[in-house]
């Protein structure tokens, strides 16, 4: 008989001290899911005070759970052991995303097949670790078919913007919805369309527009190969750019995995994986800036971030605090 195993999750804080750095908190990481049972699929978000919120999936006694924990700047868990349960439905949950609610708590979104179709749910936990919304989460959509892959961004007032991919396995579109601090979904039932163009739209990544709204970028195959598009939406659900999105890059070959950061002036900088230099296994990284009006600011189809030999993938970006971005990635040049 195969012996059951326990998988636990750990966090490690890296403390920056000028020219050198060292690990803070406990050596080898702070355990955030020590309970017996399988745990994984962790996602993380800064709390704005030197600590972090951490959400993960766990399976206890055959039932899937989603839990969230708050770790402070000293590495101490602030909420109950193993974290607060935000969903314990006997259904399948995946694709977790998390963001601070900017009031000391966190909002978590995920896919959930409790209705038979896969839909998007969300839950808020306040600064004391108390669940605020409907037990097991509020539905952002209950549309037929498959809704999955939520991206999330705080709305700055205790709620969040949540965007997702929706489709029937042959054609995927993008939708978005705002949920307020009380857990009431806003705008169009089942979501405001970001793009329902031909082909597939998927992989939304969100950034603030600096005015309470949101900018979303995604991968888009309407031309026959994957390109990068974006749209800006205000607090009332108004779309400010071209219907179905502004093209950030339509270069030859395929582009994918856009990552957005705010530019500090109402627009955003997008970084993505780009195959124009050689295709699969030889991808490069490119970037484009789009302003608040939806006008591209840099070279058409983007400026090169890295075109080294081999392939570059999995970009991640943060603002540099001065209107630019700092980017990391995986690289196979060696």
N, C-alpha and C positions, 0 to 999 in steps of 0.2 A: 504493500500500500504506500502510495506517495504521501510523505509527511507534509501537512499544511504549513505554509510559510507566512511570516508577517513582514510586511513592507511598511517602514516608517518614513516620514519626511522630515528634512532638516533645513534650516536656514542659517546662513553665515553672513555676517556683516563685515564689509571691508572698509576700514577707517582710513581716510586720506590724511596724511600728515606731511604736507609740503612735498619735498622731493622723494619721500619714501612712503610706503603704505604698509599697513599691518591689518591682520584680522582682529575684529572686535568680537564681543560676546564670548560664548563658550567655544573652546577648542573643538574643531570638527563639526561645529554647527549646533544650533538650538533646536531640540526636537519640538515639532509643532503637531505631530500626529502620532503620539506614542501608544495609543490604544491597540490592542491586538486586533488584527484584521488587515486586509489589503488596502493600501492607500496610494494615491498617485494623481496624475493630471493636475499638478499644482499650478496656480497662476498668482501673480503678485502685483501689488500696487503700493506706491508710496503713500504714507499718511500725512505728509506735509510737516511732520514734527520730528523727523529723524528715525521714525519707525516704519512699519509696513503692515499692510493687510495681506493675508494669505488665504486663498480658497483652494479646496481640493476635494476629490472624490474619495469615498471610502465605502467598503462593503462590510457590514456587520450583520451576522446571522442571516445572510442571504439577501439582505435588502440594501440597495444602493442609497448612499447619503451624500449630500453636499454640505460641507462645513466651511466656516470661515473663522480665522483667528487674527487677533491684533497683537503684534509684537512691538513693544516700545523701543525707544532709542537705546535702552540699556540691555535689550535682549530678553525682556521679561514678557511672558504671555499675560495679557490683561483680561482675557475672557475665560470662560469655563474650560476645564481640561479637554483637550483635543479640538476645541473650537465650538462655535455655535452652529447648530443644525439649521440650515436654511431650506433644505428639501429632503424629505424621507419617503417619497413616493415609491411604490413598488413598480417602477418603470425604469427605462434606460435614460440616463442623463450624460451628456458629453459636451465638449467645446465650451468650457467655462471661460468667462472673462470677468474682470473685477476692476472697480475704480473707487477711489475715495468719494464720499458724498460731500466733502469739504466742510463737514460739521462734526468730525471726529468719528464718523462711522463709515460704512462701505456699502456698495451696491454690487451684487453679483448677478450675471445673466448666463443662461445656458440653453442648450437644446433639450427637449423632453418629449418622449413618445407616449405619454400617459393617455392621450386621446386616440391612439392608433396611428395618426399622422405625427410627424415630428414638428413641434412648434417651439416658440421662444418664450421663456419665462424669466422673471427677475425677482429679486428679493433684496430688501434693505435691512441692515443691522445698525442700530444707533451706537453712540459712543460708549454706552454701558454694556453692549453686547446683547441687547434685546431686539428680537425680530420685530419689524415695524409693519410689514404688509401682510397680505393674505397668507395663511398657512400653506407652506410648500410652494409659494411663489405666485406672482401675478402674471397672467398670460398677456403677452404683447400682441400675439396673433394666434388665431385658431383656424387659419385657412386650411383648405384641403391641400394635400401634397406634402412636400418636404420643405421645412424651414430650418436653417441650420447656420452655424458659424457666426454667432453674434459678436460684433465689435461694440465697445462701450466707451462713453465719454461723459464725465460729469457735466451737468447743465449749470453748475455754479450756485444753484439754489436748493440743493438737497435731493434733486432728481437726476436723471441721466438721459442721454441720447443712446439708443441702441439700434444698430443697423444689422441686417442679416441677408443671407441668400435664400431665395425662394424658387421652387421649381418642381418639375415632374420627372426628373432624371434625364430629360432630353433637352430642356431649355430652362435656364436659370436667370432670374432677374434679381434686382436689389431693392430692398425696402428699408425704411427707417421709421422709428416712432420715439416720441419723447414720453417719459413717465415722470410725473411730478413727485414732490417730496412725500405726499400722502399715499403714493402708490396707485394713482389714477392715470391710466394711459391717455395720451393726448392725440389730437389730430385724427386722421382717417382710420377707421376700423380696419384691422389687419395690416396697417402700415401705409405710409406715404411712399409711392414709388420714386426711387432715385433713378432707376433706369429699367425700362422694359424693352430696350432695343433688341433687334434680332441677335442671335448668338447667345452666349452665356456671359453673365456678369457675376462676379464672385469675389470673395476675400476682402470685405470692406475694412478700411483702416481710417480712424477718426482723429480729427484735431480741432481745437477750438478756433473760432474766427475772431476771438477777442471782443466780441460784441454780444455774447450770450448764445450765439448760434454755433453751428458745427460745419466743418468741411470734411467730406468723405471722399477717399480715393479707392479705386478697385481695379481688378483685372477684367478686361472686356474683349470678347472675341467677335464683335459684330462685323469686323472686316475680313474674317476668315482666319486670322492669327491673333494672338493675344496682344492687346494694347493697354495703355493706362489712361483712365478717365477719372474725372472728379466733379463733385457738385457741392454747392454751399446751400445750407438750409437755415433759416432764421428761427427764432423762438416760437413763432406762430405756425411753423410748417410751410413757410413760403420758400420756394426754390429760386435762387437768385441768378443762376447761370443757365446756359443752354439746356433745354429739355433733353433728358437722357445723358447729360454730362458734357463737360469740356474735355477734349482730348489733350492730355499732357504729353503723350508720346504715341505715334503711329508708325514708328520706324519699321524697317523690314525685320523678318523673323519675329520672335515672340518676346514680350515683356511681361513681367509678373511680380507679385509680392510687393506692392507699394507700401512704403512706410511714410507717414506724415508727421511733420512737426510744425507748430505755428511760426510764422515769420515775424511776429510782433507788430505787424501793421495791417492786420485783418485778412491776410492771405496765409499761405502755407508753402512749405518745401516738401516735395515728394522725392523719395529715393526708391529705386526699384532694380530688380535683376533684369538684364537686357541681353538678348541673344544675337544682336546685329553683328557682332564681331566673329561669330563662328558657330552659333547655335548651341545645342545641348552639350553640356560638360565644358563649354568654353564661354560661359556667360560673363558679362562685365556688369559694372554698376554705373547707373546714370542718375541724374537728379534734375528736377525742374522746379522753379518757383512760379506760383500763380498768385496774383494779387486779389484783393477783396472783390474786384469787379469781374474776376474770371479771366483776366488777360495774362498770358504767359510772359514772364519777365526775362528769361534766359534764352539761349540758343534753341531753335526749333528742334523738338524731339529730345532736348535735354543736354546737359553738360556731363562729360565723363567724370566719374568719381574714382573708378579704378578699371583699367583695361590691361592689367598684368596678364602674363601667360597663365595657362590653366583656367580654372573657373572660380568666380566669386559668387557667393550665395548667402541667403539668410541675413539680409541687411537689417540693422536696427539703428534708430536715430533718435537723438535728443536735441533740443534747442541749445545753442551755445550762449544764449542770453543776449546776443548782439545782432539778431536778425538772420543768423546762419544756423548751421546744423553740424553736429558731430556724429559720425557714422562708424559703426563696426560691422564686420562681416566674417563669414568663413571664406578661406582662400586656399586653393590647391596649387599655387604657383611653384611650390617646392616638391 
